[in-house]
Amino acid sequence: MKKTVLISTILLSSLFAEVIWLEEAPIRMKWEEAIKYCEDRNAILPSKKVFQKLWYANNRAADLDGFNISVSYWTSDEVKDNKQAAYPFYFVQGRDTWYYKADRYGVRCIKKEK
């Protein structure tokens, strides 16, 4: 059973996660730019765990409403042994392999539900 996602002009509210997903940023960004972009919206980048929870809750489907399956999205998780790298999340495979922070990926910020 596919979960439904409600879309508004500002927020994408997930019925199956404990966060409110903001709409995707209009451009791909470096990791530091993504952190700032979310902070400017009083939000944060989701962790790998948040993306994984969303992916598993959708039965590991890549076609999750509101997400572009061809895009990897930055997570808040940095690589411990390499401060030049962080983890984007890729919905097609549920993968979170690290890449350099200077690379440009999609950005979806989250806010905690009240």
N, C-alpha and C positions, 0 to 999 in steps of 0.2 A: 504494500500500500504506500503510494507516494505521499509524502508530507506536503502540505500546502504552505506557501510563503506569501505573506501579504506585502504588497508593494505600494509605497506612497512616493511622493516626489522627493522626500527627504530621507525616510527610513525604510529599511527592509526589516520587518520584525519577524523573527523566526519563532515558529510554534514549537520547535523541537530542540532549542538550545536556550540557555538561560542568559542570553545576551540579545541586544538589539543591533542588527547589522546595518551600518550606513551604506548608502549606494556606493558602487565602485567608483574610484577616482577616475577622472576623465583621461588621465595619461599614466603611463608606466613611470615608476620612480625608482631612484636609488633607495637603499634601506634607510639611511639617515633622513632623506626627504620624506619617506613614508612615515617615519616616527613623528616628524614635525607636522606633516599634513594631518595626522590623527589628533595630535595635541591641539592644533588650531581649531579642532571641532569638538574639543572636550571629550575625546575618545582615545582609544589605544589600539595598537595592532593586536590581533588575536594571537594567542600562542599556538604552537603545533597541536597541543591537546584539544583546543577549541575547534580547530579545523578537522581534526580526526574524529571528534565526537559528532560533528555535523555530517561528515562523510559516512561514518558507520550508521548513524541514525537514518540515513537515506539509502540504506542497504548497499553501500559502496558504489552507488550510481554516480556517473560523471555528469549526468544531465540534471544538475540541481538548479531549480528555478532561482534566477537572480545572479548566477555565477556563470562566467564564460569558461567553458570546458577547455578552451585552448590556452588559457592564461594560468600561469603560476602566480600565487599571491604571497606577498611577504608575510612572515610570521614575526612575532616579537623575539623569538629565540635566536640567540647568537651562538656561534660555534665556540665552545669553551677553549680549545687549543689554538684558535685562529681568530683573532679579533677583527680580521679583515672580512670575515664571512658570517652569514646568517642563513636561516632556513626558509625558503619559499615552500608553499604547499601546492601540489599539482593534483587537481581533482580527478583527472582521467585515471590515474593509477593510485591515488591516495599516498603519493610519495612526498617526502620532505628532505630530499638530498640538499646539502649545503651548496651555496654559491657565493660569489664575492658580493659584498655590500655595494660595490660600484655598479653592479649589473642592475638593469631596470626590469621590475616586475609589477604586477597588478597590486592594487591596494584596496582593501576592504577594512575599514575601521569598525570597532565595536564599542558599545556602551553597555554597562550592566543594567538589567531590568530593575526597576524600582519596586 
